[in-house]
Structure formats: structure tokens, C-alpha cells
Amino acid sequence: MLPGGSTSVTTSMYSDGMSTSDRLIESTRELLWERGYVGTSPKAILERAGAGQGSMYHHFKGKPDLALAAIRRTAEELRASAEGALGGPGTPYERIEAYLRRERDVLRGCPIGRLTMDPDVVASDELRAPVDETIDWIRERIAGIVEEGKEQGQFAATLDGEEIAATVLATVQGGYVLARASGSPAAFDTGVRGLLSLLAPHSS
């Protein structure tokens, strides 16, 4: 029996066509989210990936190299998901609303937010870089949309794009924390509704 009570390697969660290196990356991503860097052991990675002993070192230099590949992929996916909302159709307000309301596994938390609370990731310049870059990218993207809305007269000219972008990120990350603490996504949704009510364009 494997750790956690599992009786077999969980290869069925991955498609048959997925390469060994991709299975290793995906299993590492999930374990980092669930257990953090220290709790993500090479043995656990191999078991979840359904990979043989030594596979990690055939494809990667070691755990830090594999973790970096996993974090980069998580960052890329989060950026693509955010862009799907922020770069979609609609007014600046509607695009920010789409980002705030996009489908999330709220009670599981944010995979990038989880990494920012991992002391081993934060202590490594290399592992932290994709996390910092993604957060900066989202903040700058939202700030640009706010400025676009100001130019269109949708948002008040007194709004600061950078400040609003920081507030959006704080609402999302804080919403995850409150939702997990209460065991209900309602806290996340309440924060989103409150922020949107403050941003909503008002006709004069």
C-alpha cells in the first residue's frame, strides 16, 4: 500500500499519450499545490506519475529542476486563463468582472498563491521568479485595462490603475483565504461582489 492509503499507482488520471516527463511535471504541480515543496518528495512524485525509479533523473537534473518546470507550467496556465477573461470581449469593466468571476476551485485555493506562502519557494530566486513574473503580469494587465476604462470615461479619472489592480489581486487572494477558512466559497463571492460594486460605472 502506498502512502495515504492508496493501493495502486494513480496513472489513470493522466492520458495514455502523455509522455513520462509530462506526467512527472503534472504530478509535481499537484503535489506542490497539496503539500508544498518540502512535502513533495521524489518518491511521491514517481508514485503519482506512475513512473519508474530513476525516471526523474533521466528527464530532469533533480527535484529542484522538476519543481521549476512544474511552477513554470502552473504560471503559464494561470496567465493564459487570466488572459482569456481580461483579453476577451466587452468593456473594461466587463473584462475585469469576467476575470473576477471566472471559474475557480475556490476551496482548493490558488496554485500561485499557494507557492507564495511556501518558504522554500520564496527562498529560491529561481523557483520564485515565475511566480513573481505572473503576479506582476496580471497586475500590469489589469492596470492597463483600468486606464483604458478611464480614457473611455467608464471609470472615474481619479482612479489609479496600479492601485485598482493591486486591490483586485488582494481581493482574489484574500477571498481564497477567507473561503478556505470558512469552508465555503461564499466569502470569495462576497468579496468579488463588493469590489465590483465599487468599480461599477455610475451614470451622472
C-alpha positions in Angstrom: 0.0 0.0 0.0 1.3 3.4 -0.9 1.4 6.4 1.5 -2.0 7.9 2.1 -3.8 4.5 1.8 -3.7 4.2 -1.9 -3.3 0.6 -3.1 -2.0 1.3 -6.6 -0.2 3.9 -8.7 -2.6 6.6 -9.9 -1.7 6.6 -13.6 -5.3 6.7 -14.7 -5.5 10.5 -14.0 -3.2 11.1 -17.0 -3.9 10.4 -20.7 -2.3 7.4 -22.2 -0.5 9.7 -24.7 1.2 11.8 -22.1 5.0 11.5 -22.0 6.8 10.4 -18.9 8.3 13.9 -18.5 4.8 15.5 -18.7 3.5 13.0 -16.2 6.3 14.0 -13.8 5.6 17.7 -14.3 1.9 17.2 -13.7 2.3 15.1 -10.6 4.8 17.6 -9.2 2.4 20.5 -9.9 -0.4 18.7 -8.0 1.9 17.8 -5.1 3.3 21.3 -4.8 -0.3 22.6 -4.5 -1.3 19.9 -2.0 1.8 19.5 0.1 4.3 22.3 -0.6 7.9 21.9 -1.7 9.2 20.0 1.3 6.2 17.6 1.3 6.8 16.9 -2.4 9.3 14.0 -2.3 10.8 12.3 -5.3 9.1 9.1 -4.2 5.7 10.7 -4.1 6.3 12.3 -7.5 7.2 9.0 -9.1 4.3 7.2 -7.5 1.7 9.7 -8.6 3.2 9.9 -12.1 3.3 6.1 -12.4 7.0 6.4 -13.4 9.8 4.0 -12.7 12.7 4.5 -10.4 15.2 6.9 -11.9 12.8 8.4 -14.4 13.1 11.8 -12.7 16.8 11.9 -13.2 16.6 10.7 -16.8 14.5 13.8 -17.7 15.5 16.3 -15.1 18.6 17.2 -13.0 16.7 16.6 -9.8 13.8 17.7 -7.7 14.6 21.5 -7.9 14.8 21.3 -11.8 11.5 19.4 -11.9 9.8 21.8 -9.5 10.9 24.7 -11.6 9.4 23.1 -14.7 6.2 22.5 -12.8 6.0 26.0 -11.4 6.6 27.5 -14.9 3.8 25.4 -16.3 1.4 26.4 -13.5 2.3 30.1 -14.1 1.8 29.8 -17.8 -1.7 28.2 -17.4 -2.7 30.8 -14.9 -1.6 33.6 -17.2 -3.5 32.0 -20.1 -6.6 31.6 -18.0 -6.4 35.2 -16.9 -5.9 36.5 -20.4 -8.9 34.5 -21.5 -11.0 36.8 -19.4 -9.0 40.1 -19.5 -8.5 39.9 -23.2 -12.0 38.8 -24.0 -14.9 40.9 -25.4 -16.6 43.6 -23.5 -16.0 46.9 -21.8 -13.0 47.3 -19.4 -15.4 46.8 -16.5 -16.9 43.6 -18.1 -13.4 42.2 -18.7 -12.4 42.8 -15.1 -15.7 41.3 -14.0 -15.0 38.3 -16.2 -11.6 37.8 -14.5 -13.1 38.1 -11.0 -16.0 35.8 -11.8 -14.1 33.2 -13.8 -14.5 29.6 -12.7 -12.1 28.7 -9.9 -11.7 25.9 -7.4 -12.1 28.4 -4.6 -11.8 25.9 -1.7 -8.7 24.4 -3.0 -7.0 27.8 -3.3 -4.8 29.5 -5.9 -1.9 27.4 -7.1 0.3 30.5 -7.5 -0.9 32.0 -4.2 0.0 28.7 -2.5 3.5 29.0 -3.8 3.9 32.5 -2.4 3.3 31.0 1.1 5.9 28.2 0.6 9.1 29.3 2.4 11.2 27.0 0.3 9.9 28.5 -3.0 10.2 32.1 -1.6 13.7 31.5 -0.5 14.8 30.4 -4.0 15.2 33.2 -6.6 14.9 30.6 -9.4 11.7 29.0 -8.1 10.1 32.3 -7.1 10.8 34.0 -10.5 7.9 32.5 -12.4 5.5 33.3 -9.5 6.7 36.9 -9.3 6.5 37.3 -13.1 3.0 36.0 -13.3 1.7 38.2 -10.4 3.4 41.3 -12.0 1.9 40.4 -15.4 -1.6 40.1 -14.1 -1.3 43.4 -12.1 0.0 45.3 -15.1 -2.6 43.8 -17.4 -5.4 44.9 -15.1 -3.9 48.3 -14.5 -3.8 48.8 -18.3 -7.5 47.9 -18.6 -8.4 50.4 -15.8 -6.5 53.1 -17.7 -8.3 52.1 -20.8 -11.6 52.4 -19.0 -10.6 55.9 -17.7 -9.9 57.0 -21.3 -13.3 55.8 -22.3 -15.0 57.6 -19.5 -16.2 54.4 -17.9 -14.1 54.8 -14.8 -13.5 57.9 -12.8 -10.5 59.9 -13.8 -9.3 59.9 -10.2 -8.8 56.1 -10.1 -5.2 54.9 -10.2 -4.8 51.8 -12.4 -1.9 50.3 -10.4 -3.9 50.7 -7.1 -7.0 49.2 -8.5 -5.0 46.3 -10.0 -3.4 45.7 -6.6 -6.9 45.7 -5.0 -8.2 43.2 -7.5 -5.3 40.8 -6.7 -5.8 41.3 -3.0 -9.5 40.6 -3.2 -8.9 37.4 -5.1 -6.1 36.1 -2.9 -7.8 37.2 0.3 -11.0 35.6 -1.0 -9.3 32.3 -1.3 -8.1 32.5 2.3 -11.5 33.5 3.7 -13.3 30.8 1.7 -10.9 28.1 2.9 -11.2 29.3 6.5 -15.0 29.2 6.4 -15.2 26.1 4.3 -17.5 27.9 1.8 -16.9 29.8 -1.5 -19.5 32.4 -0.3 -16.8 34.5 1.3 -14.9 34.7 -2.0 -18.1 35.6 -3.9 -18.9 38.3 -1.3 -15.6 40.0 -1.8 -15.9 39.9 -5.5 -19.4 41.4 -5.4 -18.2 44.2 -3.1 -15.3 45.1 -5.3 -17.4 45.1 -8.4 -20.0 47.3 -6.8 -17.2 49.9 -6.1 -15.9 49.7 -9.7 -19.3 49.7 -11.4 -19.7 52.6 -13.7 -22.2 55.2 -12.5 -24.1 57.4 -14.8 -24.0 61.1 -13.9 
